[in-house]
């Protein structure tokens, strides 16, 4: 099952471990961020945004990871009309893969339409996904750092995968699809990007994208 790391199976185990250690039950709180809500933009026209303007997208498989969700990312290369996009798919469904192991990490570059087509059809993992990307949320960003985001992609692809206890440190943490998406878009300096604490639930985090567009993604 292509679910971005079995976050759903691990989440229950992680919560149980936290309860055992802290004596606290599960509590989901709404994250805060320095954002100014705005009316939804016609993000379908992002490809033609003002030259020099940045933009970012989050692609969502709402039913992935046993309905806890799976996400991928995309960002615009200002002044070119091109986008860089990708994800950590974790096709093995293992909760831990050491650094430099196969975590199904991929990225590509192309036009806005090519990005939507690739994400809507799981072009890089055809036939293996039970839950294709079916939703995407985007925003324009006056700040951007393409070189920094590209460097983060290289780090994300090499650092392995984890949801649970880190065998190197003994700490409860994560390095999964959401961490990859957040780290790349943060490196890009995406505006209005809410925090994504370790072990966050993708579908919960996606709802924190205030002021971002919200559109259905169908195979193109």
C-alpha positions as CSV (number, residue, x, y, z in Angstrom):
1,X,0.0,0.0,0.0
2,X,1.5,3.4,-1.0
3,X,0.6,5.5,2.0
4,X,3.6,7.7,2.7
5,X,4.8,5.5,5.6
6,X,2.0,3.7,7.4
7,X,1.5,6.8,9.5
8,X,-1.9,5.5,10.4
9,X,-0.7,2.3,11.9
10,X,2.2,4.0,13.7
11,X,0.0,6.8,15.0
12,X,-2.0,4.5,17.3
13,X,1.1,2.9,18.6
14,X,2.8,6.3,19.1
15,X,-0.2,7.6,21.0
16,X,-0.2,4.5,23.2
17,X,3.5,5.0,23.9
18,X,2.9,8.6,24.8
19,X,0.0,7.7,27.1
20,X,2.2,5.1,28.8
21,X,5.0,7.5,29.4
22,X,3.1,10.7,30.2
23,X,-0.2,9.4,31.5
24,X,-1.9,11.9,29.1
25,X,-4.6,11.0,26.6
26,X,-4.6,12.1,22.9
27,X,-5.2,15.8,22.5
28,X,-5.3,17.4,19.1
29,X,-4.9,21.2,19.2
30,X,-5.1,23.7,16.4
31,X,-1.7,24.8,15.4
32,X,-1.0,28.5,15.3
33,X,0.9,30.5,12.7
34,X,1.5,34.1,11.7
35,X,-1.0,34.2,8.9
36,X,-3.5,36.6,7.6
37,X,-6.5,34.7,6.1
38,X,-7.5,36.0,2.7
39,X,-10.1,35.1,0.1
40,X,-9.3,32.1,-2.0
41,X,-7.3,32.9,-5.1
42,X,-7.9,31.5,-8.5
43,X,-5.0,29.2,-8.1
44,X,-5.6,27.7,-11.5
45,X,-3.9,30.8,-12.8
46,X,-0.8,30.4,-10.7
47,X,1.1,29.3,-13.7
48,X,0.7,32.8,-15.1
49,X,1.4,34.7,-11.9
50,X,3.5,37.8,-12.0
51,X,7.1,37.2,-13.0
52,X,9.2,36.9,-9.9
53,X,6.3,35.8,-7.7
54,X,6.7,32.5,-5.9
55,X,4.0,29.9,-5.2
56,X,3.7,26.6,-3.4
57,X,1.3,23.7,-3.4
58,X,0.5,20.7,-1.1
59,X,-0.9,17.6,-2.8
60,X,-3.1,15.3,-0.7
61,X,-4.2,11.7,-0.6
62,X,-6.9,12.1,2.1
63,X,-7.5,8.3,2.3
64,X,-3.8,7.4,2.6
65,X,-2.3,6.0,5.7
66,X,-5.6,4.5,6.9
67,X,-7.3,7.9,6.4
68,X,-4.7,9.8,8.4
69,X,-3.6,11.2,5.0
70,X,-0.5,11.4,2.8
71,X,1.0,14.6,1.2
72,X,3.4,15.7,-1.4
73,X,4.7,19.2,-2.4
74,X,5.4,21.6,-5.3
75,X,6.9,25.0,-5.6
76,X,7.3,27.5,-8.5
77,X,10.6,28.6,-9.9
78,X,9.9,32.3,-10.3
79,X,10.3,33.9,-13.7
80,X,10.3,30.6,-15.5
81,X,6.8,29.2,-15.4
82,X,8.2,25.9,-14.2
83,X,7.6,24.0,-11.0
84,X,9.5,21.5,-8.9
85,X,7.4,18.9,-7.2
86,X,7.7,15.5,-5.5
87,X,7.0,13.4,-2.4
88,X,8.2,10.6,-0.1
89,X,6.0,7.7,-1.0
90,X,7.5,4.9,1.1
91,X,6.3,2.0,-1.1
92,X,7.7,-0.6,1.3
93,X,5.3,0.6,4.0
94,X,8.0,0.1,6.6
95,X,7.9,2.4,9.7
96,X,11.7,2.7,9.6
97,X,14.2,2.9,6.7
98,X,17.7,4.0,7.5
99,X,19.4,6.9,5.8
100,X,20.1,6.4,2.1
101,X,17.6,3.5,2.0
102,X,14.7,3.3,-0.5
103,X,11.9,5.5,0.8
104,X,10.2,6.1,-2.6
105,X,11.5,9.7,-2.7
106,X,11.2,11.4,-6.0
107,X,11.0,14.9,-7.6
108,X,10.5,16.3,-11.0
109,X,10.3,19.6,-12.8
110,X,7.9,20.8,-15.4
111,X,5.0,23.2,-16.2
112,X,2.1,23.7,-13.8
113,X,-0.1,21.5,-16.0
114,X,2.5,18.8,-16.1
115,X,2.8,18.9,-12.3
116,X,-1.0,18.5,-11.9
117,X,-1.0,15.6,-14.4
118,X,1.9,13.8,-12.8
119,X,0.4,14.1,-9.3
120,X,-3.1,13.2,-10.3
121,X,-2.0,10.0,-11.9
122,X,0.8,9.0,-9.5
123,X,3.1,9.1,-12.5
124,X,6.1,8.1,-10.6
125,X,4.4,5.1,-8.8
126,X,1.8,4.0,-11.4
127,X,-0.4,1.1,-10.4
128,X,0.9,0.9,-6.9
129,X,-1.3,3.5,-5.1
130,X,-4.6,2.6,-3.7
131,X,-5.4,6.2,-2.9
132,X,-4.1,8.7,-5.6
133,X,-3.7,12.4,-5.0
134,X,-7.2,13.8,-5.2
135,X,-6.9,17.2,-3.5
136,X,-4.4,20.1,-3.7
137,X,-4.0,23.4,-1.9
138,X,-1.9,26.3,-3.2
139,X,-0.8,29.8,-2.3
140,X,1.3,32.5,-3.8
141,X,4.4,33.6,-1.9
142,X,6.2,36.9,-2.1
143,X,9.2,35.2,-0.5
144,X,11.0,32.3,-2.1
145,X,14.4,30.5,-2.1
146,X,14.6,27.9,-4.8
147,X,18.2,27.0,-4.2
148,X,17.6,26.4,-0.5
149,X,14.5,24.3,-1.4
150,X,16.5,22.2,-3.9
151,X,19.1,21.6,-1.2
152,X,16.4,20.4,1.2
153,X,15.1,18.0,-1.4
154,X,18.5,16.3,-1.5
155,X,18.5,16.1,2.3
156,X,15.0,14.7,2.5
157,X,15.7,12.0,-0.1
158,X,18.8,10.8,1.8
159,X,17.7,10.9,5.4
160,X,15.6,7.8,5.5
161,X,12.1,7.3,6.8
162,X,10.7,7.0,10.4
163,X,7.5,7.1,12.3
164,X,8.0,6.1,15.9
165,X,11.1,5.6,18.1
166,X,14.4,6.6,16.4
167,X,16.8,3.6,16.9
168,X,19.7,6.0,17.0
169,X,18.4,8.3,19.7
170,X,15.6,6.4,21.4
171,X,13.3,9.4,20.9
172,X,9.7,9.4,19.5
173,X,9.9,11.3,16.3
174,X,9.2,11.2,12.6
175,X,10.8,11.7,9.2
176,X,7.9,10.9,6.8
177,X,5.8,12.4,4.0
178,X,4.6,15.4,6.0
179,X,8.0,16.2,7.4
180,X,9.4,16.1,3.9
181,X,6.7,18.3,2.5
182,X,6.9,20.8,5.3
183,X,10.8,20.9,5.3
184,X,10.9,21.5,1.5
185,X,8.3,24.3,1.6
186,X,9.8,25.9,4.6
187,X,13.2,25.9,2.9
188,X,11.5,27.6,0.0
189,X,10.3,30.3,2.4
190,X,6.7,29.7,1.7
191,X,4.5,32.4,3.3
192,X,1.5,31.3,5.5
193,X,3.0,27.9,6.1
194,X,1.7,26.5,9.4
195,X,4.0,24.6,11.7
196,X,4.1,20.8,11.3
197,X,5.4,19.3,14.6
198,X,6.9,15.8,14.5
199,X,4.3,13.1,14.4
200,X,1.6,15.5,13.2
201,X,-1.3,13.9,11.3
202,X,-1.3,15.0,7.6
203,X,-5.1,15.5,7.2
204,X,-5.1,17.6,10.3
205,X,-2.2,19.7,9.2
206,X,-3.7,20.3,5.7
207,X,-6.7,22.0,7.3
208,X,-4.3,24.5,8.8
209,X,-3.4,25.9,5.4
210,X,-5.4,29.1,6.0
211,X,-5.8,31.3,3.0
212,X,-4.6,28.6,0.6
213,X,-6.8,27.4,-2.3
214,X,-8.6,24.1,-1.9
215,X,-9.3,22.2,-5.1
216,X,-10.1,18.7,-6.3
217,X,-7.5,16.9,-8.3
218,X,-8.7,14.5,-11.0
219,X,-6.6,12.5,-13.4
220,X,-5.5,14.7,-16.3
